[in-house]
Amino acid sequence: MFLNKFSDFYKRFEKYISPIGLIYGFIFTSLTLTRVDMFIENFWIVVHLLIAGLGIMAMTLYENRADKKSVSDSDRQKFHFYLTLIIQFAFGGLFSTFFVFYMRSSSFSDSWLFVLMLLILLVGNELWKKHYERLAFQVSILFISLYLFLVFLLPVLFHRLGADLFVASGVLSLIIIFLFLFLLKKIAQEKFKDSHNVLRASVTAILIIMNILYFGDIIPPIPLSLKEAGVYHQIIKTSSDYKAKSESSPWWNYFNRYPVFHEVAWGTVYIFSSVFSPVNFGTKIIHQWQYYDEAKKEWIDSSKIVLPISGGREAGFRTYSAKQSVPPGLWRVKVMTPSGQTLGRINFRVETVPTSPNLITKTL
């Protein structure tokens, strides 16, 4: 009786419940998820993958048996309603988690396409409810979720980044999904045969697209993330902090794409960056200094500074680079991984002035 009332209530107010649930879930995930290397966060992902996988198996087994027996349409609809709701809930939790984690690691100007794809998966999860009754669609979404998880889990476990680990995540995802499909074939051979060709094509397409995105430097360099970055007139390392001097500027300067940096003759420009990486994660980052050539209308590399970092600090590992007598014009410094993936950019416009501007000191 209660389940029937709940079903009627949900169907009646679904157009309100779904968007409210999506917004609430995203806010809750953003506030509660902390670090990509935490056990509880990854355990939470595994649980949702298991819920989705078991839900898919249960629905496929039921459909396979229902085709052989005379099951009423009302009974079938009730079963579909509750199982679809469970599967949708599991994938919704997964996509909100992936969106938060990958968004934190992305430079939007470089990874906007990938972030947009994750957003489509997150929002689409609320719109594609009817498609969750189709086996090929269910398994495709499960494969994407598994792939996205292993892309950052393997670097966390092996304490490094690398194309080999990305390839390994793809291979491991294929092995797991093939084992899953093998079980589906054993318990529901008839339903599996109906979707076999579509399943093979969709898994292959997902694998190809993910590799294009990765080797095209569109997937963010997760689990690394740029926590803080800025341009300063001076940076001094103390026993526990960094003291930095910057110009006092109005709040609306935050929205300026290229904030002005007033440089005196023979002055030095300092670029600070704080990069989060997991515990025991040893790697390097690069500060790629570039200036805009007005004549050629393109960005030109000026200098490349390699900086070692170590992981574990919640606010990120702090480091900086410096360049003296920077010519006037548009400048940017790309914070990158050794393989060229961009964590973020610091943009500024250098203008030469005869005297030093008013500076304020802050602790980094």
BELVEN-V962834 format. One record per backbone hydrogen bond with DSSP energy under -0.5 kcal/mol. CO is the residue of the C=O (numbers start at 0). NH is the residue of the N-H. If there is no record, write none. Layout:
co->[CO & CO]
nh->[NH & NH]
This chain:
co->[0 & 1 & 2 & 3 & 4 & 5 & 6 & 7 & 8 & 9 & 12 & 12 & 13 & 15 & 16 & 17 & 18 & 19 & 20 & 21 & 22 & 23 & 24 & 25 & 26 & 27 & 28 & 34 & 37 & 38 & 39 & 40 & 41 & 42 & 43 & 44 & 45 & 46 & 47 & 48 & 49 & 50 & 51 & 52 & 53 & 54 & 55 & 56 & 57 & 58 & 59 & 60 & 61 & 62 & 63 & 64 & 64 & 65 & 68 & 71 & 72 & 73 & 74 & 75 & 76 & 77 & 78 & 79 & 80 & 81 & 82 & 83 & 84 & 85 & 86 & 87 & 88 & 89 & 90 & 91 & 92 & 93 & 94 & 95 & 96 & 97 & 98 & 99 & 100 & 101 & 102 & 104 & 105 & 106 & 106 & 107 & 110 & 111 & 112 & 113 & 114 & 115 & 116 & 117 & 118 & 119 & 120 & 122 & 122 & 123 & 123 & 127 & 127 & 128 & 129 & 130 & 132 & 133 & 134 & 135 & 136 & 137 & 138 & 139 & 140 & 141 & 142 & 143 & 144 & 145 & 146 & 147 & 148 & 148 & 149 & 151 & 152 & 153 & 154 & 154 & 158 & 161 & 162 & 163 & 164 & 165 & 166 & 167 & 168 & 169 & 170 & 171 & 172 & 173 & 174 & 175 & 176 & 177 & 178 & 179 & 180 & 181 & 182 & 183 & 187 & 188 & 189 & 190 & 191 & 191 & 192 & 194 & 195 & 196 & 197 & 198 & 199 & 200 & 201 & 202 & 203 & 204 & 205 & 206 & 207 & 208 & 209 & 210 & 211 & 212 & 212 & 213 & 219 & 220 & 224 & 224 & 227 & 229 & 231 & 233 & 235 & 240 & 241 & 241 & 242 & 243 & 244 & 244 & 245 & 246 & 249 & 250 & 251 & 252 & 255 & 258 & 259 & 260 & 260 & 262 & 263 & 266 & 268 & 269 & 269 & 270 & 271 & 272 & 272 & 273 & 273 & 273 & 274 & 275 & 276 & 277 & 279 & 280 & 282 & 283 & 284 & 285 & 285 & 286 & 286 & 287 & 288 & 288 & 289 & 290 & 290 & 291 & 292 & 292 & 297 & 299 & 302 & 303 & 304 & 306 & 308 & 312 & 316 & 318 & 320 & 322 & 328 & 329 & 330 & 331 & 332 & 332 & 333 & 333 & 334 & 334 & 335 & 336 & 340 & 343 & 344 & 345 & 346 & 347 & 348 & 349 & 350 & 357 & 359 & 361]
nh->[4 & 5 & 6 & 7 & 8 & 9 & 10 & 11 & 12 & 13 & 15 & 16 & 17 & 19 & 20 & 21 & 22 & 23 & 24 & 25 & 26 & 27 & 28 & 29 & 30 & 31 & 32 & 37 & 41 & 42 & 43 & 44 & 45 & 46 & 47 & 48 & 49 & 50 & 51 & 52 & 53 & 54 & 55 & 56 & 57 & 58 & 59 & 60 & 61 & 62 & 63 & 64 & 65 & 66 & 67 & 67 & 68 & 70 & 70 & 75 & 76 & 77 & 78 & 79 & 80 & 81 & 82 & 83 & 84 & 85 & 86 & 87 & 88 & 89 & 90 & 91 & 92 & 93 & 94 & 95 & 96 & 97 & 98 & 99 & 100 & 101 & 102 & 103 & 104 & 105 & 105 & 220 & 107 & 109 & 110 & 111 & 114 & 115 & 116 & 117 & 118 & 119 & 120 & 121 & 122 & 123 & 124 & 125 & 126 & 126 & 127 & 130 & 131 & 131 & 132 & 133 & 134 & 137 & 138 & 139 & 140 & 141 & 142 & 143 & 144 & 145 & 146 & 147 & 148 & 149 & 150 & 151 & 151 & 152 & 153 & 155 & 156 & 157 & 158 & 159 & 281 & 165 & 166 & 167 & 168 & 169 & 170 & 171 & 172 & 173 & 174 & 175 & 176 & 177 & 178 & 179 & 180 & 181 & 182 & 183 & 184 & 185 & 186 & 187 & 191 & 192 & 193 & 194 & 194 & 195 & 195 & 198 & 199 & 200 & 201 & 202 & 203 & 204 & 205 & 206 & 207 & 208 & 209 & 210 & 211 & 212 & 213 & 214 & 215 & 217 & 218 & 216 & 221 & 223 & 226 & 275 & 273 & 271 & 269 & 244 & 242 & 237 & 243 & 363 & 235 & 361 & 232 & 233 & 359 & 248 & 252 & 253 & 254 & 255 & 258 & 348 & 261 & 262 & 350 & 352 & 266 & 324 & 322 & 231 & 271 & 320 & 229 & 274 & 318 & 226 & 227 & 275 & 316 & 224 & 311 & 280 & 281 & 282 & 308 & 337 & 306 & 287 & 335 & 288 & 304 & 333 & 301 & 302 & 331 & 292 & 299 & 293 & 296 & 297 & 292 & 290 & 288 & 305 & 286 & 284 & 282 & 315 & 274 & 272 & 270 & 268 & 349 & 291 & 347 & 289 & 334 & 345 & 287 & 335 & 342 & 343 & 285 & 339 & 336 & 334 & 346 & 332 & 258 & 330 & 260 & 328 & 262 & 247 & 245 & 243]
